[in-house]
Structures are given as C-alpha cells and as structure tokens.
Amino acid sequence: MMNKIVPVYGDITSPNLGLCKNHLAKVLESHLVFHVAASLRLELTLKPNVLLNLVGTKNVIDVAKLMPNLILMIH
C-alpha cells in the first residue's frame, strides 16, 4: 500500500501548488488528495497565516478540481 503513496513537494501558496509539469501531471492522474499543510504558528501576523491556511487550501482545491479521476479529498 505505501508504494502507492507518492509525496510531491511544492508551494501551496503558488498557483498549481508550485509543482513542476511532471509532478503536476502525476498529481492530476491520482484519485485521492491528502491536504495536510497548515500553519499553526500563532506568533505570525494575520497575513502569512491567511496566505498559508486559506489561500493554500484554495490552491489545493483548484488543483483537485482539475483531477478527472478524483474520488476523495481529505483536508
């Protein structure tokens, strides 16, 4: 089962999650999305937390909407 999980590294604050074309193509072939990125650093000002937690989640949802075989997104 673990060989089916492929982590990709990007930037949730960027469009298409900051993924290179190859990684984005791999993500778009997937059936599941596990979105586990977040900032819990309360010492940050509002702007960085909004960027990471709200805009980042929106960017993940935008990519998930492009996935033709999406079954489930877990946030």
VEXVEXZA-850342 format. One record per residue: x, y, z of N, C-alpha, C, O in turn. Coordinates in steps of 0.001 Angstrom, whole numbers, padded with zeros to 6 digits, always signed. Layout:
N
XYZXYZXYZXYZ
...
***
This chain:
75
+000817-001191+000000+000000+000000+000000+000863+001258+000000+000552+002203-000725
+001928+001302+000783+002755+002503+000884+003448+002847-000427+003792+004008-000650
+003661+001867-001296+004298+002177-002573+003358+002922-003511+003783+003393-004567
+002102+003032-003141+001139+003783-003946+001068+005244-003528+000457+006053-004227
+001674+005592-002415+001669+006969-001927+002926+007658-002423+004044+007216-002155
+002725+008749-003150+003852+009484-003707+003778+010929-003223+002917+011686-003671
+004664+011318-002321+004653+012713-001891+005232+013606-002988+006166+013222-003692
+004673+014782-003116+005224+015771-004044+005503+017030-003241+004792+017349-002288
+006532+017728-003635+006954+018914-002911+006681+020136-003775+007106+020215-004928
+005976+021068-003199+005644+022279-003922+005430+023411-002940+005996+023425-001848
+004611+024350-003343+004332+025531-002531+002842+025800-002617+002349+026250-003652
+002123+025529-001544+000671+025685-001600+000232+027130-001787-000929+027382-002109
+001132+028077-001594+000766+029475-001786+000890+029896-003254+000579+031036-003598
+001339+028991-004113+001528+029290-005535+000462+028599-006385-000037+027537-006012
+000112+029197-007523-000810+028516-008447-000241+027155-008848+000974+026985-008960
-001128+026197-009060-000744+024816-009371+000211+024249-008325+000980+023328-008598
+000146+024813-007134+000921+024360-005977+002427+024460-006186+003202+023818-005476
+002836+025259-007151+004260+025421-007415+004918+024157-007936+006137+024011-007849
+004123+023243-008477+004651+021962-008959+005225+022098-010360+004708+022850-011186
+006299+021362-010617+006822+021296-011982+005810+020522-012837+004923+019860-012298
+005939+020604-014145+004971+019968-015047+004847+018472-014803+003743+017929-014840
+005978+017793-014551+005940+016345-014329+005188+015983-013058+004381+015054-013052
+005454+016720-011978+004763+016433-010720+003285+016790-010818+002441+016064-010292
+002959+017892-011480+001553+018259-011646+000826+017190-012447-000291+016809-012096
+001438+016704-013511+000817+015643-014317+000580+014399-013466-000468+013764-013587
+001526+014043-012614+001382+012883-011738+000227+013091-010764-000567+012180-010530
+000139+014288-010200-000949+014599-009266-002299+014501-009978-003249+013952-009421
-002392+015016-011176-003663+015023-011905-004122+013617-012274-005307+013414-012540
-003214+012642-012297-003576+011241-012567-004132+010543-011330-004709+009461-011436
-003964+011145-010171-004322+010495-008910-005826+010463-008688-006599+011133-009372
-006209+009656-007703-007620+009523-007317-007912+010164-005966-009067+010425-005627
-006847+010417-005194-007006+010934-003832-006108+012135-003597-005022+012239-004167
-006580+013045-002744-005764+014177-002315-005791+014200-000792-006859+014204-000179
-004608+014214-000188-004469+014420+001244-003823+015784+001427-002638+015963+001146
-004600+016731+001896-004071+018082+002130-003792+018220+003620-004717+018306+004428
-002518+018240+003975-002151+018293+005385-001265+019496+005712-000727+019587+006815
-001115+020402+004778-000274+021582+005018-001074+022639+005775-002234+022903+005459
-000445+023230+006764-001081+024306+007529-000035+024996+008389+001042+024459+008648
-000380+026188+008818+000471+026905+009757-000288+027043+011076-001427+027508+011112
+000354+026639+012128-000226+026789+013467+000579+027773+014300+000427+027842+015520
+001430+028527+013634+002309+029470+014338+001542+030742+014680+001365+031623+013839
+001101+030820+015897+000276+031946+016326+001062+033246+016461+000474+034323+016557
+002395+033147+016469+003189+034371+016574+003255+035128+015246+003680+036283+015217
+002841+034496+014156+002827+035181+012859+001700+036197+012827+000716+036078+013557
+001855+037185+011979+000760+038143+011787-000327+037480+010958-000159+036356+010485
-001415+038161+010790-002569+037597+010101-002274+037245+008643-002691+036188+008169
-001566+038109+007933-001348+037911+006504-000667+036573+006166-001172+035854+005304
+000462+036206+006810+001080+034914+006477+000185+033718+006801+000182+032731+006066
-000567+033800+007885-001465+032699+008239-002611+032572+007244-003004+031462+006886
-003147+033700+006798-004204+033660+005780-003648+033087+004484-004298+032263+003839
-002453+033518+004100-001839+033018+002872-001646+031507+002932-001983+030800+001982
-001115+031015+004024-000858+029585+004148-002141+028776+004321-002326+027764+003645
-003013+029200+005203-004160+028373+005566-005374+028544+004662-006071+027567+004391
-005641+029740+004195-006818+029946+003349-006477+029892+001863-007076+029119+001115
-005525+030701+001436-005143+030712+000025-004532+029368-000353-004788+028853-001441
-003730+028801+000539-003137+027493+000272-004192+026421+000059-004088+025617-000868
-005201+026406+000909-006285+025432+000754-007045+025665-000544-007411+024706-001224
-007287+026917-000897-007962+027210-002160-007139+026685-003338-007696+026122-004280
-005824+026865-003288-004975+026376-004380-005013+024851-004484-004996+024304-005587
-005065+024167-003345-005193+022702-003370-006534+022311-003989-006591+021387-004800
-007593+022990-003623-008916+022705-004185-008930+022971-005683-009525+022202-006439
-008285+024044-006124-008221+024354-007562-007548+023230-008341-008012+022860-009419
-006459+022684-007804-005792+021568-008477-006680+020328-008427-006781+019601-009416
-007322+020080-007290-008205+018910-007171-009338+018961-008197-009753+017924-008713
-009833+020148-008491-010902+020298-009488-010445+019906-010891-011272+019581-011744
-009135+019933-011137-008589+019558-012446-008394+018050-012589-008108+017564-013683
-008546+017314-011498-008288+015877-011490-009525+015121-011992-010535+015064-011291
-009459+014545-013192-010642+013890-013756-011057+012631-013001-012219+012233-013079
-010149+012001-012282-010449+010742-011599-010553+010898-010086-010489+009906-009359
-010713+012121-009603-010738+012375-008178-011918+011649-007517-013067+011778-007941
-011601+010889-006479-012621+010194-005685-012833+010892-004355-013962+011050-003892
-011709+011315-003738-011781+011837-002396-010674+012836-002121-009525+012639-002517
-011039+013919-001431-010040+014870-000940-010187+014931+000566-011270+015195+001088
-009090+014685+001254-009090+014724+002719-008292+015951+003146-007141+016131+002748
-008923+016788+003962-008267+018010+004428-008066+017903+005915-007527+018822+006533
***
